[in-house]
Amino acid sequence: MKVKFCGAAQTVTGSSHLLTLDNGYKILLDCGLYQGYDEKFEEFNKKFLFKPEDVDCMILSHAHIDHSGRIPKLCKDGFEGNIYCTNATRDLSAVMLQDSGFIQERDAAYNNKNSKKFGTEKIKPLYTVKDAQRCIEQFVGISYNRWFKINDFVEVLFKDAGHILGSATVTLKIKVDDYHTEYFGFTGDIGRPDRPILRDPQPMPDCDFMICESTYGGKEHQSQPNDENELLGIIYQTCIEQKGKLIIPAFSVGRTQEIVYMIDKLETKGRLPKVPIYVDSPLAINVTEIFQMHPECFDSEILDYMRKDSNPFGFRNLHYTKRVEQSKLINDLDKPCVVISASGMATAGRVRHHIFHNIGDTKNTILIVGYCAPHTLGGQLRQGVEEVGLFGRRIKVKAQVKIMDSMSAHGDQKEILEFLDNQDRKKLKKIFLTHGDLDRQKLLAKALSENGFRKTEIPHLGQVFNV
């Protein structure tokens, strides 16, 4: 069996790994879009490191675009097999990939409109909304905790990864011959215990080989129990004391719903000040509706809460805005408010407009609530830059920038080690670290060695291993 690393190699985005079994059967694990502006990856989204038509099936760990975002192109370019995932992931992917297709079309149209002005060549979108709609026909939803037979020699098991709605770790049971079976594991993105809404990550079966994420190698998140109080404190300071706006770049899936749920609980307890809260993201609104369709993914805490509040994502002073005109009116508001808007790394979407209009005022706050790749606008703000580029202008950062890493959906190093602790060290021959910057991966590799794991590899893009 061979494994080729076709994305998220020594970087945190563009997840994609190709398994080729001894009989030639090819399984693609994830097919993510690279998000960011690193020149090294400028051509990544346009070209695959394999022939799509040669892939027999695909397995998707979860719906985040950095794991799923090239699926429409994969299918357009010749892949005809099934795409296996959980039922919630299928529903989320249906709306998220169409949204991504819309962005591809819009960006191409903008580039082509200004191609003469900026001296650039006209381009075609990576894929269209129709491409995204077509690829969903190839998705096959599978429940958690049940071995599913892909063919006579491969079975797959999804366990809850606790990362976003429908996220799963992937375990492949591969029949090598009549007497020998190997287990190949793929963690996808590992979530965190004791987070709102979702169940805790569930341990995987013992594996012979494993691909493991490493986003927060060497780091430990701040403690979790104070999330509500910390968020409330930031709302009070910004909106009541400073009479400013609080802008929260938040991923449409998971982070937005967590924030809304926390604010909902504050409102139920009578602790929330009377300021308007805006969820300004059509995708986040659609995703919130999908959350309500999948209570089988919820933990016991939110299920208990729903017995007294049937809608944990709606309350007085909460406004969901879909239309562009409504979004523009929020920027024209001359009063305190909270704006939750996508994207989480501020790479695209309406949040860039909100940051543009509010970053130059000291009374405002931009709250970063999770990991941002270094080359993104969110990453630059995390690093404390003094000015940023937005819409062709350089703007000084005068607004306060605050960070709440406790809200990250990725496990930190301690939590990753705890998640892997059930693995049989004698059986697990090798762990491949992906989905992390190289410095983080080296720290996690060292920690894995200190915790008894025999061999850790940090593959580079395109590298192939025989296992």
WONOR-V96308 format. One record per helix or strand. SS is the DSSP state (2 for helix, 1 for strand). FROM is the first residue (numbers start at 1). TO is the last residue. If there is no record, write none. Layout:
SS;FROM;TO, SS;FROM;TO
//
This chain:
1;2;7, 1;16;20, 1;26;29, 2;39;41, 2;44;46, 2;52;54, 1;57;59, 2;65;68, 2;71;76, 1;83;86, 2;87;113, 2;115;118, 2;129;138, 1;139;142, 1;148;151, 1;154;160, 1;168;177, 1;180;186, 1;198;198, 1;209;213, 1;216;216, 2;227;241, 1;245;249, 2;255;268, 1;276;279, 2;282;293, 2;295;297, 1;298;298, 2;300;305, 1;318;320, 2;324;332, 1;337;341, 2;351;358, 1;365;368, 2;377;382, 1;387;390, 1;393;396, 1;400;403, 2;405;407, 1;412;412, 2;413;420, 1;430;434, 2;438;450, 1;456;457, 1;464;466
//
